Amino acid sequence: MAHMQDFPLLLSTLYDHAVWIHPDQEIVSVESDRSLTRTTYAETDARVRKLASAFDALGIEPGGAVGTFAWNNIRHHELYWATANTGRICHTINIRLFADQIVYVANHARDQAMFVDPDLVPLMAPLASQMETVKHWVIMGPEASDELPGSIAYDDLIADQPEHGHWPLLDERSPMMLCYSSGTTGHPKGVAYTQRSTYLHTVTNLANFPIEPTDNVLPVVPMFHAAAWGYPYMSVTRGAKLTYPGPDLSPQGLVNLFANEEVTFSAGVPTVWLGVKQYLEANPDASLSTIRAFLCGGSAVPRAMIEWFWKTQGIRVVQGWGMTETNPVASVAILKPHMEDWPLEEQLDRLETAGIPVPGLQVKIVDEVGEELPHDGEAFGELLIRGPWIAGEYYKDDRTPQSFVDGWLRTGDVCKITPEGYIRITDRAKDVIKSGGEWISSLDLENELMAHPAVAEATVVGLKHPKWQERPVAFVVKSGEVTQEELIAHLEKRVASWWLPDKVVFVDAIPKTGTGKFDKKVVRDQYSDLLMG
């Protein structure tokens, strides 16, 4: 018996509602040449519908993959919606992958067309001949490029196309986006987001941490990384203004854009906000007076940074946690109502965690043999997660069995869960340091180091040690004058004595992965014998 209509959960339903109810809402976009485009939901809708018809003209069938190699901008936004609304698959390629990884993911996804931002053509052109399935090259701007023979300009592609009519009623379990992990070992692994998973992620996350039509959302997190954490979908669903920053992600460029466009909410990785913090400290006249909060994730958020933004700017830094495999936001560090009156130090104890699972998801921690551990805030083990927007497998990849067990995703994160429900991640399973049989959390050490006013960035890795198996070594980028002895003294008051790093190495920069996290594997390889002398 069908008690309710079996109507599919489709992004086009959310999209059509937004265009109908909020036709005049604005979308601002910084283009490749740093110029600014202003448009509305209604004007963008006409272009989205022309692009959908262009897919037909190019012979891209529903279920076919469309590659994007682009910054956060209006044309990328149009590609998000024209693919989702018509049953094509938007394959967003991380521009920071290595050349052979870019070729691998384009061939693995079987991209039929590739849409490339003008300033990224020099990165893509040398690889084009190796892409086996790409038949069409489209430059995301007003002009084609000689560097990609046979390319067509995006604006020419859609110029004479009719506007697509009613969106098709698709299977809600059909894929609408392909996202690949940054692949620190082996080839990147693909995750196929579905209409259903992204719809549920969108509406549940909006209920969990609201965006309003009065908001102006600027996603710093790239649209080529885990759907920009879902913010292009969430913002449109709620009818919020969207501001896309394009290629200028410098602290000065972002602060100016925040101020000029009166941005109220943003999202990005900790290194972005540490850069903004340093810029604001050096330029006291600049401010972020319109921003009420930003979501910060991708790697652990330093407690000192959360405190600084709250005390100096009145901005709530909201830590989120997720992975490409979780479509992507899975937990958010929000305070419970009774905590709002607590002293800041006690609030920070909750705000510095990975937060509470988003409603609809289930989590557990298990030991090395898979036995479930208590949520007592003391026991720690690997975090497992399941729910309607969590991947059930990797896309056409025989590595699936290593990460999925009995319907649960193995996250590779080692954590504790408090009785209140807060997830406190102590490390990536591969980054935890084992010294003389005892575990040391590299994330906790990094957090404490970055609380020092003269530390801009810090990462801690375990290096081989002749006696203790592994010992922690800190790699620090300075923002002021500080010595190894001063940093060790700073840590002595905050961590167990056997956690203290054997060495502090001062560096000009810490290597980053394609998603802006510290690349500990590169650091470990580069300094592997540092303690063996």
Secondary structure, DSSP 4 states (H G I P E B T S, - for coil): ---S------HHHHHHHHHHH-TT-EEEEE-TTS-EEEEEHHHHHHHHHHHHHHHHHHT--TT-EEEEE--SSHHHHHHHHHHHHHT-EEEEPPTTS-HHHHHHHHHHHTEEEEEE-GGGHHHHGGGGGG-SS--EEEESSSS--TTSTT-EEHHHHHHTPPPP-SPP---TTSEEEEEE---SSSS--EEEEEHHHHHHHHHHHHHHS---TT-EEEE-S-TTSGGGGGHHHHHHHHT-EEEE-TT--SHHHHHHHHHHHT--EEEE-HHHHHHHHHHHHH-TT---TT--EEEE-SSPPPHHHHHHHHHHH--EEEEEEE-GGGSSEEEE----GGGTTS-HHHHHHHHTS-BEEPTT-EEEEE-TTS-B---SSS--EEEEEESTTS-SS-TT-TTHHHHEETTEEEEEEEEEE-TTS-EEEEEETTT-EEETTEEE-HHHHHHHHTTSTTEEEEEEEEEEETTTEEEEEEEEEESS---HHHHHHHHHTTS-GGGS-SEEEE-S---B-TTSSB-HHHHHHHTTTTT--
